[in-house]
Amino acid sequence: MTLAAWNVRSLYRPGAVARLKDDLNRYGIAITAFQEIRWSRSEIFGSGDFIVCYSGNKERRQLEQDS
């Protein structure tokens, strides 16, 4: 089983998830931690052979910085 961490910089663009799933299959990655996906809300959903769990800001597509 291959584990990975990946800074994707954004999955907000159309087709980004499909492209990412192709890359995960190509590299044989089973579990991945993604940073900077920039999705709002929190959700768990299935997408083909993948289960996606994410947690983001409820109102904005970025992480709030502490002052």
CYANA upper distance limits for C-alpha pairs under 8 A (distance plus 0.5 A):
  1 MET  CA     29 ILE  CA      7.73
  1 MET  CA     30 ALA  CA      6.50
  2 THR  CA     28 GLY  CA      7.17
  2 THR  CA     29 ILE  CA      5.39
  2 THR  CA     30 ALA  CA      5.96
  2 THR  CA     31 ILE  CA      7.26
  3 LEU  CA     29 ILE  CA      6.50
  3 LEU  CA     30 ALA  CA      6.61
  3 LEU  CA     31 ILE  CA      5.48
  3 LEU  CA     32 THR  CA      6.30
  4 ALA  CA     29 ILE  CA      7.32
  4 ALA  CA     31 ILE  CA      7.00
  4 ALA  CA     32 THR  CA      5.27
  4 ALA  CA     33 ALA  CA      6.91
  5 ALA  CA     32 THR  CA      6.02
  5 ALA  CA     33 ALA  CA      5.17
  5 ALA  CA     34 PHE  CA      6.40
  5 ALA  CA     35 GLN  CA      8.28
  6 TRP  CA     32 THR  CA      7.59
  6 TRP  CA     33 ALA  CA      6.74
  6 TRP  CA     34 PHE  CA      5.40
  6 TRP  CA     35 GLN  CA      6.80
  7 ASN  CA     34 PHE  CA      6.22
  7 ASN  CA     35 GLN  CA      5.22
  7 ASN  CA     36 GLU  CA      6.71
  7 ASN  CA     37 ILE  CA      8.48
  8 VAL  CA     34 PHE  CA      7.02
  8 VAL  CA     35 GLN  CA      6.76
  8 VAL  CA     36 GLU  CA      6.66
  8 VAL  CA     37 ILE  CA      6.74
  9 ARG  CA     35 GLN  CA      7.53
  9 ARG  CA     36 GLU  CA      5.35
  9 ARG  CA     37 ILE  CA      6.42
  9 ARG  CA     38 ARG  CA      8.14
 10 SER  CA     36 GLU  CA      6.28
 10 SER  CA     37 ILE  CA      4.83
 10 SER  CA     38 ARG  CA      6.00
 11 LEU  CA     16 ALA  CA      5.84
 11 LEU  CA     17 VAL  CA      6.84
 11 LEU  CA     37 ILE  CA      5.45
 11 LEU  CA     38 ARG  CA      7.07
 11 LEU  CA     39 TRP  CA      7.81
 12 TYR  CA     16 ALA  CA      7.46
 12 TYR  CA     37 ILE  CA      7.59
 12 TYR  CA     38 ARG  CA      7.05
 12 TYR  CA     39 TRP  CA      7.19
 15 GLY  CA     19 ARG  CA      6.75
 16 ALA  CA     20 LEU  CA      6.59
 17 VAL  CA     21 LYS  CA      6.62
 18 ALA  CA     22 ASP  CA      6.87
 19 ARG  CA     23 ASP  CA      6.96
 20 LEU  CA     24 LEU  CA      6.75
 21 LYS  CA     25 ASN  CA      6.74
 22 ASP  CA     26 ARG  CA      6.63
 23 ASP  CA     27 TYR  CA      6.68
 24 LEU  CA     28 GLY  CA      6.41
 24 LEU  CA     29 ILE  CA      5.67
 24 LEU  CA     30 ALA  CA      8.10
 25 ASN  CA     29 ILE  CA      6.98
 36 GLU  CA     62 GLN  CA      8.20
 38 ARG  CA     56 GLY  CA      7.55
 38 ARG  CA     61 ARG  CA      5.08
 38 ARG  CA     62 GLN  CA      5.92
 38 ARG  CA     63 LEU  CA      8.45
 39 TRP  CA     55 SER  CA      8.38
 39 TRP  CA     56 GLY  CA      6.29
 39 TRP  CA     57 ASN  CA      8.00
 39 TRP  CA     61 ARG  CA      5.74
 39 TRP  CA     62 GLN  CA      8.07
 40 SER  CA     55 SER  CA      8.04
 40 SER  CA     56 GLY  CA      5.34
 40 SER  CA     57 ASN  CA      5.55
 40 SER  CA     58 LYS  CA      5.77
 40 SER  CA     59 GLU  CA      6.73
 40 SER  CA     60 ARG  CA      6.43
 40 SER  CA     61 ARG  CA      5.61
 40 SER  CA     62 GLN  CA      8.21
 41 ARG  CA     55 SER  CA      6.68
 41 ARG  CA     56 GLY  CA      5.57
 41 ARG  CA     57 ASN  CA      6.18
 41 ARG  CA     58 LYS  CA      4.93
 41 ARG  CA     59 GLU  CA      7.78
 42 SER  CA     53 CYS  CA      8.19
 42 SER  CA     54 TYR  CA      5.96
 42 SER  CA     55 SER  CA      4.59
 42 SER  CA     56 GLY  CA      6.15
 42 SER  CA     57 ASN  CA      8.40
 42 SER  CA     58 LYS  CA      8.08
 43 GLU  CA     52 VAL  CA      8.39
 43 GLU  CA     53 CYS  CA      6.43
 43 GLU  CA     54 TYR  CA      6.16
 43 GLU  CA     55 SER  CA      7.13
 44 ILE  CA     51 ILE  CA      7.61
 44 ILE  CA     52 VAL  CA      6.02
 44 ILE  CA     53 CYS  CA      4.87
 44 ILE  CA     54 TYR  CA      7.06
 45 PHE  CA     51 ILE  CA      6.35
 45 PHE  CA     52 VAL  CA      5.90
 45 PHE  CA     53 CYS  CA      7.26
 46 GLY  CA     50 PHE  CA      6.30
 46 GLY  CA     51 ILE  CA      5.02
 46 GLY  CA     52 VAL  CA      6.64
 47 SER  CA     51 ILE  CA      6.70
 47 SER  CA     52 VAL  CA      7.76
 56 GLY  CA     61 ARG  CA      7.72
 56 GLY  CA     62 GLN  CA      7.93
 56 GLY  CA     63 LEU  CA      7.71
 57 ASN  CA     61 ARG  CA      6.81
 57 ASN  CA     62 GLN  CA      6.91
 57 ASN  CA     63 LEU  CA      6.68
 57 ASN  CA     64 GLU  CA      8.10
